[in-house]
């Protein structure tokens, strides 16, 4: 799953992608909400994005802004 799979969480996705684009990702994030499975999916997507190699969407820092969902 990529960040595109979270249409109802665009504010959160936007914040994470801006942080990635600027190279200013926080030391830690706390994912809180009623659905632990959705929170875990969001956290996994962030981890996949940080480790994505072939992504064509990269910010000025060279970090991927979303996972390719294939690597």
C-alpha positions in Angstrom: 0.0 0.0 0.0 1.2 3.5 -0.8 0.1 6.8 0.7 -2.5 7.0 -2.1 -4.3 4.2 -0.3 -5.3 6.7 2.5 -7.7 9.1 0.8 -9.4 10.0 4.1 -6.1 10.9 5.7 -4.8 13.5 3.3 -3.8 15.9 6.0 -1.5 13.3 7.7 -0.1 12.1 4.4 0.6 15.7 3.4 2.5 16.3 6.6 4.6 13.2 6.2 5.3 13.9 2.5 6.3 17.5 3.3 8.6 16.3 6.0 10.2 13.8 3.6 10.5 16.4 0.8 12.3 18.8 3.1 14.5 16.1 4.7 13.1 17.1 8.1 11.5 13.8 9.3 10.9 13.7 13.0 12.8 11.3 15.3 9.5 9.6 16.2 5.8 9.6 15.3 2.9 8.5 17.5 0.1 7.1 15.5 -3.1 7.3 17.5 -6.7 6.5 16.7 -9.6 4.1 17.0 -8.5 1.6 14.3 -5.1 0.0 15.1 -5.0 -1.9 11.8 -5.3 1.4 9.8 -2.6 3.0 12.1 -0.3 0.1 11.5 -0.8 0.3 7.7 0.1 4.0 7.8 3.2 3.3 9.8 4.2 0.5 7.5 3.7 2.7 4.5 6.0 5.3 6.0 8.6 2.6 6.6 8.3 1.3 3.1 8.6 4.8 1.7 11.8 5.4 3.7 13.3 2.2 2.2 12.0 2.5 -1.3 14.8 2.6 -3.9 13.2 2.8 -7.4 10.6 5.4 -6.7 10.3 8.0 -9.4 8.8 10.6 -7.0 11.6 12.0 -5.0 11.9 15.2 -3.1 14.9 17.7 -3.2 16.6 15.5 -0.5 16.5 12.4 -2.7 14.1 10.6 -0.4 11.1 9.0 -1.9 7.8 10.8 -1.2 5.7 7.6 -1.6 6.5 3.9 -1.9 6.5 2.3 -5.3 4.7 -0.6 -3.6 6.8 -3.1 -5.6 10.2 -3.2 -3.9 
